[in-house]
Amino acid sequence: MDQVEIRLVTENDAPGLLNVYQYYVEHTAISFEYEVPSLEEFRGRIARALQKYPYYAATENGKILGYAYAGPFAAREAYNWSAELTVYLSPEAKGKGFGRKLYETMEKSLKDMGILNLYACIGYPEEEDEYLTRNSADFHAHMGFSLAGRFRKCGYKFGRWYDMIWMEKIIGTHMDGQKPVRRFPEAGA
């Protein structure tokens, strides 16, 4: 029987995570990167995220098949109660519920930190093609996100122009005298 687990990532997971991400850089317009980052660059990205935010891997029988992480929505202090989420699944993991499990785990951790607003930046095609569909937007809508904005023809990859949308989900109550957000490890991982 398959052993599915959602667990915290460490920097040592960089090769497995990069293996998942490489597909998106090379074969899709889901990532707007042209070049696959080096292992060291990717390891640094993980380390920076883990300084404050959760980062989870979905594994099956020990193999990393997807991951999700959070980061700052914007760099200014007044945005502290907002976080941007990202999720990537290997093609073989799609349709198995890993994305939902990763996002549910992520949402609980972020809520425990005091995060109130979740955001996702999503490549979006005017018309679906072999590089980009609307599946990510549909997934986020299914997870309770709604459209917050659209930027037209702002990304150019594979000789085509793509839109980008922002989707948002409110997961907490906004109050006067809002308590400060705690870093992830301090929030009771």
Helices and strands as residue ranges (DSSP letters): E 4-8, G 11-13, H 14-27, H 39-50, E 55-60, E 63-72, G 77-79, E 82-89, G 91-93, H 98-113, E 117-124, H 135-142, E 146-157, E 160-170, G 184-187
